[in-house]
Amino acid sequence: MTQKATTAEVTSAAATAVVKPADVPASQTRAVHRGKVKYDKKAESEFFVDNSALAGFTGERILYMAVRELIENSLDSCESSHILPRISLSLKMVDPANEMWTITCQDNGIGIPSDKVPVAVCSFLTSGKYVEKQQRGLFGVGLKMIAAFSTKDTDHPLKVWSKSLEEGAEYYFELRTDISTNRPIVLAKRQVKEDAAMSGDSGFRVEAMLRAKLSPITKSRIYDYISQTSVVNPYAHIEFETDEGKVAFDRRTDRMPEPAKEVLPHPADMDLKTLKKAIMNFMNQKTTLQGVLSDSFQKLSSEKARQIISEAGLENKPADKYDEHELIKVVNICKQTKFHMPNTDHLSPIGEDILTAGMTQEYTIITNKDEAAQGTQPQLSVKILKPSLTAYSSRTCVINNRPTIVECGIAYGGDIGSFKLYRFANKIPLLYDEGSDVAREVVSEVEINKMGISKKEVKEQFANPDAKSDRAVELLPLHIFFHICSTKIPYKTAGKESIASEGELKRYMKACLSDLYRKVSAQIRKELRMKEAQSRLSLYKYYIPLIVNAISESIKIDSQKLEQAFTQLAEKHVSGEITATPVQEKEDEITGERIEEEAGEEVVEEEIDGEVVKRSKSQLAINAARRKGERSKPKNKKEGGQTTLDAVLTKKGGRKKK
């Protein structure tokens, strides 16, 4: 009231004052008129529609975000009650001239009670996700944005079918959003008894009309999002239908991750707002501050709470008797106190078995380009990539006073032909801003020598002209998966597409990747040896016909059989059946019995070191032959270790290629 009165007085004074223009400068006159400021309140729905970039609904990304939000809601709804997800998604063009699309999503989750459906679907900042546990959604505005954009750009209502576990009956709604007041508009509501959309005990279905552009890049992102979602959720059966066809992602495992549990906040993350909210929960119980602290925060016993209050210089009295100046002292003491590590029950990591099931059969959507080139409608299909080796590693850490679990997986070889980095946050694929993500930094900084191979070997054996980077690791047929799960992911931007390197997050991610490099090192070194052996065999097969022709010119021999024999010898040599061991020299053994037998031979006297030694002529001949043989031995030890085939190739083909 005082502010309004003051404003009225200023306005009245400005209106009644008689001032000559010559006495007051023009700039001061304009300042008087500019002093009137109008303050308005904007509804939450209007704010988010006007600032849609905060929720990621911008330009060509509207359809991508709609697909993403609907799938995430469906997965959360199923996982909350440990229901194996079955999701059906449809995206079709209905009016090309006006760029009108219809998007439909149906799941077998827990559904929404009929009395909560209008608010849950249309009212911003009204959600069941504002609790202390890991969830895919962060703000609870995804479905509301779809409803608001449908209201803003079309005259079609949002159609909803819901069958909750609580009610067991299916209800149908037609809704729109009153954007100026953030309230739902219910156009129709009825219970469905015939032709029900839900066949199971529960479920949820939504159908919306949206005006949006769909570029080839955005379409590819949608396909990638659904494909990558199936990798980290292999327990979900997902069907996706567009104008280009219909594809299905089969369930590869019946095992689901343990659902995240709601937990109490950790005292190290306490602030004045959190403490006052905890006190409000005990307002009618006349509980002391000591009791509020021990009952509202984890890892904080009653004795520890009493000690904190004492260190703050306060008396232990009913919690509602403290003012903000006293409560902030308690907050400051908690910030300085060391507590036990927080619980991780509120986190739901993917787990080794589930992620391995997703990596072992990696689904990806492909478009038949041949049909598109012929002018017909391209058809979608699913390609399954099966690697020859997978590995998993994880770490638990604390980032920004929040427990965080880092998971990393690697899929190598097999059907995988090139390098790719996959990034996930709370089981959500991140497809944009990869260059600024901490995962990209980790891949660049972890040296490839952890695999026991050098950059030179990789570039020689895995040269790929189609590679987008000359980094050694990106030449390997390798897929790297990073998953970060926490109640507070350190996103870089409001679009939630890249993760910042905060605290020791990067260090733990590098430790996981180093573990996996060591696990796949044996397989990679084995393949390098196989590639090298194949190269040597090709070289041998090039020279064998030349050797056979040279031999055939000297002696009569079946050249075809000789070539086959040489080829078999080369294959055995390369495969390791014939090892490169030195040829043992056979020397004549001179025994005492033989000397006696030859005693009748003529004896010759020989002077050695001033002494006269009698030897037979045969013995002298043997000694001379031995000395000649020693002088003819190769000085290079490596040459002595050659096989017969290597020696022949070295002689005929010049210097043997290593």
C-alpha positions in Angstrom: 0.0 0.0 0.0 2.8 2.4 0.8 4.5 1.8 -2.5 1.2 2.5 -4.4 0.7 5.7 -2.4 4.2 6.8 -3.1 3.7 6.2 -6.8 0.4 8.1 -6.8 2.0 11.1 -5.1 4.9 11.2 -7.6 2.4 11.0 -10.5 0.2 13.7 -9.0 3.1 16.0 -8.4 4.4 15.5 -11.9 1.0 16.3 -13.3 0.2 19.4 -11.3 3.6 21.1 -11.4 3.8 24.0 -13.7 7.2 24.3 -15.1 8.3 26.5 -18.0 10.1 24.6 -20.7 12.9 27.1 -20.7 13.6 26.5 -17.0 14.0 22.7 -17.2 16.2 20.9 -19.7 14.6 18.5 -22.1 16.6 15.6 -20.8 15.2 16.0 -17.3 11.6 16.3 -18.7 12.1 12.9 -20.5 13.4 11.4 -17.3 10.3 12.3 -15.4 8.1 10.5 -17.9 10.5 7.5 -18.0 10.2 7.1 -14.2 6.9 5.3 -14.4 7.5 1.5 -14.4 4.8 -1.1 -14.8 5.2 -4.4 -12.9 3.4 -7.4 -14.2 3.3 -11.1 -13.2 3.7 -13.7 -15.8 2.2 -17.2 -15.5 4.6 -20.1 -15.4 3.2 -21.5 -18.7 3.6 -18.2 -20.4 7.1 -17.8 -19.1 8.2 -21.2 -20.5 6.4 -20.7 -23.8 8.2 -17.3 -24.2 11.5 -18.8 -23.2 11.1 -22.3 -24.7 14.9 -22.6 -25.1 15.1 -23.3 -21.4 13.3 -26.6 -22.0 15.1 -27.3 -25.4 12.0 -26.6 -27.5 13.6 -24.4 -30.1 13.3 -24.2 -33.9 13.8 -27.6 -35.6 14.3 -29.4 -32.3 10.6 -29.2 -31.3 9.8 -32.7 -32.6 13.1 -34.2 -31.3 12.3 -32.8 -27.8 8.7 -34.1 -28.0 9.9 -37.6 -28.8 12.5 -37.4 -26.1 10.2 -36.2 -23.3 7.4 -38.8 -24.1 9.8 -41.7 -24.1 11.5 -40.6 -20.9 8.1 -40.2 -19.1 7.1 -43.7 -20.3 10.3 -45.3 -19.0 10.1 -43.5 -15.7 6.4 -44.6 -15.3 7.3 -48.2 -15.9 10.5 -48.4 -13.8 8.9 -46.8 -10.7 6.9 -50.0 -10.2 9.4 -52.4 -11.8 7.2 -53.0 -14.9 9.0 -54.2 -18.0 8.4 -51.3 -20.4 6.5 -51.7 -23.6 6.4 -48.4 -25.5 4.8 -47.5 -28.9 5.7 -44.2 -30.5 4.3 -42.8 -33.8 5.4 -39.6 -35.6 3.5 -38.8 -38.9 2.9 -35.8 -41.1 -0.8 -34.8 -41.5 -0.6 -31.5 -43.3 2.7 -30.9 -45.3 1.6 -27.4 -46.4 1.3 -26.2 -42.8 4.0 -28.5 -41.4 1.5 -30.2 -39.1 2.6 -33.4 -37.3 0.8 -35.8 -35.1 2.8 -37.6 -32.4 1.4 -40.4 -30.3 3.0 -42.3 -27.4 1.6 -45.2 -25.4 3.1 -47.2 -22.5 2.2 -49.8 -20.0 3.3 -47.7 -17.0 1.4 -47.0 -13.8 -0.8 -44.3 -15.4 -2.1 -41.1 -13.7 -5.3 -41.0 -11.5 -8.1 -39.3 -13.4 -8.5 -36.4 -11.0 -4.8 -35.6 -11.5 -4.6 -35.9 -15.3 -5.5 -32.3 -16.3 -3.0 -30.7 -13.8 -0.3 -33.2 -14.5 -0.5 -32.7 -18.2 -1.1 -29.0 -18.6 0.0 -27.1 -15.4 3.7 -26.1 -15.4 5.8 -26.8 -12.3 3.4 -29.4 -11.1 5.0 -32.8 -11.0 5.7 -35.9 -9.0 9.4 -35.7 -9.8 10.3 -33.1 -7.2 11.8 -35.6 -4.7 15.4 -36.6 -3.8 16.0 -39.5 -6.1 17.4 -40.1 -9.6 14.9 -39.6 -12.4 15.2 -38.9 -16.1 13.1 -35.7 -15.9 14.5 -32.7 -14.1 11.9 -29.9 -14.2 8.8 -31.9 -15.0 7.9 -29.6 -17.9 8.3 -31.8 -20.9 4.7 -33.0 -21.4 3.5 -29.5 -20.4 5.5 -28.0 -23.2 3.9 -30.3 -25.7 0.5 -29.4 -24.5 1.3 -25.6 -24.5 2.8 -25.7 -28.1 -0.2 -27.7 -29.3 -2.5 -25.0 -27.8 -0.4 -22.1 -29.2 0.0 -23.3 -32.8 -3.1 -25.5 -33.5 -6.8 -25.7 -32.7 -6.6 -29.4 -31.9 -7.0 -30.6 -28.3 -4.5 -32.8 -26.6 -6.0 -36.3 -26.3 -5.1 -38.4 -23.3 -6.1 -41.9 -22.2 -5.1 -43.0 -18.7 -5.6 -46.1 -16.7 -4.0 -46.0 -13.3 -3.2 -48.9 -11.0 -5.2 -47.1 -8.2 -8.5 -46.9 -10.2 -8.3 -49.8 -12.7 -10.6 -47.9 -15.0 -9.6 -46.1 -18.2 -10.5 -42.4 -18.8 -10.3 -40.3 -21.9 -9.6 -36.5 -21.9 -9.4 -33.7 -24.4 -7.3 -30.9 -22.9 -5.8 -27.5 -23.8 -3.7 -25.2 -21.7 -4.7 -21.7 -20.7 -1.2 -20.2 -21.2 -2.0 -16.9 -19.5 -3.1 -18.5 -16.2 -1.2 -21.9 -16.3 -4.4 -23.8 -15.8 -5.8 -26.8 -17.8 -8.9 -26.5 -19.9 -10.9 -29.7 -19.9 -12.9 -30.0 -23.1 -14.0 -33.6 -22.6 -13.8 -36.3 -20.0 -15.4 -39.7 -19.9 -14.7 -43.2 -18.8 -13.9 -45.7 -21.5 -15.7 -49.0 -21.3 -15.6 -50.2 -24.9 -12.7 -50.0 -27.4 -10.3 -49.3 -24.6 -6.8 -48.2 -25.6 -5.2 -50.0 -22.7 -5.1 -53.8 -22.7 -3.1 -54.3 -19.5 -3.7 -53.4 -15.8 -2.5 -49.9 -16.4 -1.1 -47.5 -19.0 -1.0 -44.0 -20.5 -1.5 -42.8 -24.0 -1.1 -39.2 -25.3 -1.8 -37.8 -28.8 -0.8 -34.3 -29.8 -0.8 -32.1 -32.9 2.3 -29.9 -33.4 3.5 -27.4 -35.9 7.2 -28.0 -36.6 9.9 -28.3 -39.2 11.7 -31.6 -39.6 15.1 -31.4 -41.3 17.1 -34.4 -42.3 19.6 -33.7 -39.5 16.8 -33.6 -36.9 15.2 -36.8 -38.3 18.6 -38.5 -37.9 18.8 -37.3 -34.3 15.4 -38.7 -33.6 16.5 -42.1 -35.0 19.8 -42.0 -33.0 17.9 -41.1 -29.8 15.6 -44.0 -30.0 18.4 -46.4 -31.0 20.7 -45.3 -28.1 17.8 -45.4 -25.7 17.4 -49.1 -26.5 21.1 -49.6 -25.7 20.9 -48.5 -22.1 17.3 -49.8 -21.7 17.6 -53.3 -23.3 14.8 -54.5 -21.0 12.3 -52.3 -22.9 10.4 -53.2 -26.0 10.1 -50.1 -28.2 8.1 -49.8 -31.4 8.6 -46.7 -33.6 6.5 -45.8 -36.6 6.9 -42.9 -39.2 5.8 -42.2 -42.7 8.9 -44.1 -43.8 8.0 -47.4 -42.1 7.8 -49.2 -38.7 10.7 -50.7 -36.7 10.8 -52.6 -33.4 13.5 -52.9 -30.8 13.2 -56.2 -29.1 13.7 -56.8 -25.4 17.2 -58.4 -24.9 16.9 -59.1 -21.2 14.2 -59.3 -18.5 16.4 -57.9 -15.9 15.7 -54.4 -14.8 17.9 -52.0 -12.6 16.8 -51.6 -9.0 14.3 -48.6 -8.8 15.7 -45.4 -7.2 14.4 -44.8 -3.7 13.5 -41.5 -2.2 16.1 -40.5 0.5 16.6 -37.7 2.9 18.9 -34.8 1.9 22.5 -34.9 3.1 23.5 -32.3 5.7 26.6 -31.2 3.8 24.2 -29.9 1.1 22.0 -28.0 3.6 21.0 -24.4 3.0 18.6 -22.0 4.7 15.7 -22.9 2.4 16.1 -26.7 3.0 16.3 -26.2 6.8 13.2 -24.0 6.9 11.3 -26.5 4.8 12.3 -29.3 7.2 11.0 -27.2 10.2 7.7 -26.6 8.4 7.2 -30.4 8.1 7.2 -30.6 11.9 5.3 -27.3 12.6 2.3 -28.9 14.3 4.4 -31.4 16.4 6.4 -28.9 18.5 9.6 -30.8 17.8 12.9 -29.4 18.9 15.6 -28.4 16.4 17.6 -31.4 17.4 14.8 -33.7 16.5 14.1 -31.9 13.2 17.8 -32.3 12.2 18.1 -35.9 13.1 14.8 -36.9 11.4 15.1 -34.7 8.2 18.7 -35.4 7.2 20.6 -38.6 6.5 23.9 -39.4 8.3 22.9 -37.0 11.1 22.3 -38.7 14.5 20.5 -37.1 17.4 23.8 -36.7 19.3 25.5 -35.1 16.2 22.5 -32.7 15.9 22.9 -31.7 19.6 26.6 -31.1 19.0 25.9 -28.9 16.0 23.4 -26.8 17.8 25.9 -26.4 20.7 28.7 -25.3 18.3 26.4 -22.7 16.8 26.0 -21.2 20.2 22.2 -21.8 20.4 19.9 -23.4 22.9 17.9 -26.5 22.0 14.3 -25.3 21.9 11.3 -25.9 19.6 12.3 -25.5 16.0 9.7 -22.8 15.2 11.2 -20.5 17.8 14.4 -19.8 15.9 14.7 -16.8 13.6 16.7 -16.8 10.3 19.8 -15.3 12.0 20.0 -18.3 14.3 19.2 -20.9 11.7 22.0 -19.6 9.3 24.5 -20.4 12.1 23.3 -24.0 12.1 23.7 -24.1 8.3 27.2 -22.7 8.5 28.3 -25.3 11.1 26.9 -28.1 8.9 28.9 -26.7 5.9 32.1 -27.0 8.0 31.4 -30.4 9.6 32.5 -33.7 8.0 29.8 -36.3 7.6 29.8 -39.9 6.4 29.4 -40.5 2.7 25.8 -40.1 1.5 23.6 -43.1 0.6 23.4 -44.2 -3.0 19.9 -45.8 -2.6 18.4 -42.9 -4.5 20.5 -43.7 -7.6 19.7 -46.4 -10.2 22.7 -47.2 -12.3 22.4 -49.4 -15.4 24.6 -52.1 -14.1 27.1 -54.4 -15.8 24.7 -57.2 -16.9 22.2 -54.8 -18.4 24.7 -52.5 -20.2 26.5 -55.6 -21.5 23.2 -56.9 -22.9 22.7 -53.6 -24.7 26.2 -53.4 -26.1 26.2 -57.1 -27.2 23.2 -56.5 -29.5 23.3 -52.8 -30.4 20.3 -51.8 -32.4 20.5 -48.9 -34.9 17.9 -47.5 -37.3 19.0 -47.3 -41.0 17.2 -45.9 -44.1 17.2 -47.8 -47.4 19.0 -45.3 -49.6 18.5 -47.4 -52.8 14.8 -46.9 -52.6 15.2 -43.2 -52.0 17.5 -42.9 -55.0 14.8 -44.6 -57.2 12.3 -41.9 -56.2 10.2 -44.2 -53.9 9.6 -43.6 -50.2 12.6 -44.8 -48.2 11.9 -47.6 -45.8 13.3 -47.9 -42.2 14.9 -51.0 -40.9 16.9 -52.1 -37.9 20.5 -53.3 -38.0 22.0 -55.2 -35.1 25.7 -54.7 -34.4 27.3 -57.6 -32.5 30.9 -56.8 -31.3 33.5 -59.5 -30.6 34.3 -58.1 -27.2 32.6 -56.0 -24.5 33.9 -54.7 -21.1 32.5 -52.7 -18.2 33.8 -50.6 -15.4 32.3 -48.2 -12.8 33.2 -45.8 -10.0 31.3 -44.1 -7.2 32.2 -40.5 -6.2 30.8 -37.3 -4.7 30.4 -34.3 -7.1 29.0 -31.0 -5.6 28.1 -32.9 -2.4 25.9 -35.3 -4.4 26.6 -39.0 -4.8 27.4 -39.8 -8.4 28.0 -43.1 -10.2 30.2 -43.2 -13.3 29.7 -46.2 -15.6 31.7 -46.9 -18.7 31.5 -49.7 -21.3 33.4 -50.7 -24.4 32.3 -52.7 -27.4 35.1 -53.7 -29.8 35.4 -55.5 -33.2 32.8 -57.8 -34.8 30.2 -55.8 -36.7 31.5 -52.5 -35.4 33.5 -50.9 -38.2 34.4 -47.4 -36.8 34.8 -45.4 -33.6 31.8 -43.8 -31.8 31.3 -42.1 -28.5 28.0 -42.6 -26.6 27.1 -40.2 -23.8 24.3 -40.8 -21.3 23.0 -38.9 -18.2 20.5 -40.7 -16.0 19.9 -43.2 -18.9 19.1 -40.3 -21.3 21.2 -40.2 -24.6 23.0 -36.9 -25.1 23.3 -36.2 -28.9 24.2 -32.5 -29.1 27.3 -30.5 -28.0 29.6 -33.5 -27.9 32.7 -31.4 -28.5 32.2 -29.5 -25.2 31.3 -32.6 -23.1 33.7 -33.9 -20.4 33.5 -37.4 -22.1 35.2 -36.0 -25.2 38.0 -34.6 -23.0 38.5 -37.9 -21.3 38.8 -39.8 -24.6 41.3 -37.3 -25.9 43.4 -37.4 -22.7 43.6 -41.1 -21.9 46.6 -42.5 -23.9 46.1 -45.4 -26.2 49.3 -47.1 -24.8 47.0 -48.4 -22.0 46.0 -51.0 -24.5 49.6 -52.1 -24.9 49.9 -50.8 -28.5 51.5 -47.7 -30.0 49.9 -45.0 -32.1 52.2 -46.0 -35.0 50.9 -49.6 -34.9 47.2 -48.4 -34.9 47.7 -46.0 -37.8 49.5 -48.7 -39.8 47.1 -51.5 -39.2 43.7 -49.7 -38.8 44.1 -46.9 -41.4 40.7 -45.6 -42.3 40.3 -43.0 -45.0 36.7 -42.2 -43.8 37.8 -41.4 -40.3 36.8 -37.9 -39.2 39.8 -37.6 -36.9 43.5 -38.6 -37.0 43.5 -39.5 -33.3 44.8 -43.1 -33.0 41.9 -44.3 -30.8 39.3 -43.0 -33.4 40.8 -45.3 -36.0 39.9 -48.4 -34.0 36.6 -50.3 -34.5 35.5 -49.2 -31.0 32.3 -47.9 -29.3 32.8 -46.2 -25.9 29.8 -45.7 -23.6 29.8 -43.2 -20.7 26.9 -43.0 -18.2 26.6 -40.5 -15.4 23.8 -40.9 -12.8 23.1 -38.4 -10.1 20.3 -36.4 -8.7 22.0 -33.3 -9.9 23.9 -33.7 -13.2 26.4 -30.9 -13.8 25.0 -29.8 -17.2 26.8 -27.0 -19.0 23.7 -25.5 -20.5 19.9 -25.3 -20.0 19.4 -27.6 -22.9 20.9 -30.5 -20.9 23.0 -31.9 -23.8 26.6 -31.7 -22.4 28.2 -32.3 -19.0 30.7 -30.1 -17.4 33.9 -31.2 -15.8 33.2 -30.4 -12.2 35.1 -31.6 -9.1 36.8 -35.0 -9.7 34.4 -36.2 -12.2 36.9 -36.3 -15.0 39.4 -38.2 -12.9 37.0 -41.0 -12.2 35.9 -41.2 -15.8 39.5 -41.5 -16.9 40.1 -44.3 -14.3 37.1 -46.2 -15.8 38.3 -45.8 -19.4 41.9 -46.8 -18.4 40.5 -50.0 -16.9 38.6 -50.9 -20.1 41.6 -50.2 -22.3 43.6 -52.7 -20.3 40.8 -55.3 -20.5 40.6 -55.1 -24.3 44.4 -54.8 -24.8 44.9 -58.6 -25.3 42.2 -58.8 -28.0 43.6 -55.8 -29.9 47.2 -57.1 -29.7 45.9 -60.5 -31.0 44.2 -58.8 -34.0 47.3 -56.8 -34.7 49.4 -60.0 -34.8 46.8 -61.5 -37.1 46.9 -58.5 -39.5 50.7 -58.6 -39.5 50.7 -62.4 -40.2 48.2 -61.8 -43.1 50.5 -59.2 -44.5 53.5 -61.6 -44.4 51.5 -64.4 -46.0 50.5 -62.1 -48.9 54.2 -61.3 -49.4 55.1 -65.0 -49.4 52.4 -65.9 -51.9 53.7 -63.1 -54.2 57.2 -64.6 -54.3 56.3 -68.4 -54.3 55.5 -68.5 -58.0 58.7 -66.8 -58.8 60.7 -69.3 -56.8 58.8 -72.2 -58.4 59.6 -70.9 -61.9 63.3 -70.6 -61.0 63.4 -74.2 -59.7 61.5 -75.5 -62.7 64.0 -74.1 -65.1 66.8 -76.1 -63.4 65.2 -79.5 -62.7 62.2 -81.4 -63.9 59.5 -81.1 -61.2 55.7 -80.7 -61.0 55.5 -77.0 -60.6 51.8 -77.1 -59.4 52.6 -79.5 -56.6 55.7 -77.6 -55.6 53.7 -74.4 -55.4 51.1 -76.0 -53.3 53.8 -77.4 -51.0 55.4 -73.9 -50.6 52.0 -72.3 -50.0 51.1 -74.9 -47.3 54.6 -74.3 -45.7 54.0 -70.5 -45.8 50.6 -70.8 -44.2 51.9 -73.1 -41.4 54.8 -70.7 -40.8 52.5 -67.7 -40.5 50.0 -69.5 -38.3 52.8 -70.5 -35.9 52.7 -74.3 -36.6 56.3 -73.9 -37.8 58.4 -71.7 -35.5 61.5 -69.8 -36.5 64.0 -72.0 -34.5 67.6 -72.3 -35.6 68.5 -75.4 -37.6 70.6 -77.7 -35.4 74.0 -78.4 -37.0 74.9 -82.1 -36.9 78.6 -82.7 -36.1 80.4 -86.0 -36.5 80.9 -87.5 -33.0 84.5 -88.7 -32.5 84.6 -91.4 -29.9 87.5 -93.3 -28.4 86.5 -96.5 -30.0 86.7 -94.9 -33.5 90.1 -93.6 -32.7 91.3 -97.1 -31.8 89.8 -98.4 -35.0 91.8 -95.9 -37.0 94.9 -96.4 -35.0 96.4 -98.2 -37.9 96.5 -95.1 -39.9 99.6 -93.1 -40.5 100.4 -90.8 -37.6 101.6 -87.2 -38.1 103.4 -85.1 -35.5 101.9 -81.6 -34.9 103.3 -78.9 -32.7 100.8 -77.0 -30.6 101.9 -74.4 -28.0 105.4 -75.8 -28.0 104.3 -79.3 -27.5 104.4 -82.1 -30.1 101.1 -83.9 -30.5 100.7 -87.0 -32.6 97.5 -87.2 -34.7 96.3 -89.4 -37.5 95.7 -87.9 -41.0 92.0 -88.6 -40.6 91.9 -86.7 -37.3 93.7 -83.8 -38.9 91.2 -83.8 -41.7 88.3 -83.8 -39.3 89.7 -80.8 -37.3 90.3 -78.9 -40.5 86.7 -79.4 -41.6 85.5 -78.2 -38.2 87.5 -75.1 -38.4 86.3 -74.4 -41.8 82.7 -74.9 -40.7 83.1 -72.4 -37.8 84.4 -69.8 -40.1 81.5 -70.3 -42.5 78.8 -69.9 -39.7 76.7 -66.6 -40.1 77.8 -63.8 -37.8 74.3 -62.4 -37.6 72.3 -64.4 -35.0 69.0 -63.4 -36.5 70.0 -64.9 -39.9 70.8 -68.2 -38.1 67.2 -68.2 -36.8 65.6 -68.2 -40.2 63.5 -71.0 -41.5 64.3 -72.6 -44.9 61.5 -70.5 -46.5 62.7 -67.3 -45.0 66.3 -68.0 -46.3 65.0 -68.8 -49.8 62.9 -65.6 -49.9 65.8 -63.5 -48.7 68.1 -64.9 -51.3 65.6 -64.6 -54.2 63.6 -61.5 -53.2 66.3 -59.4 -51.8 65.9 -57.9 -48.4 63.0 -59.6 -46.4 60.2 -57.2 -45.5 59.6 -57.0 -41.8 
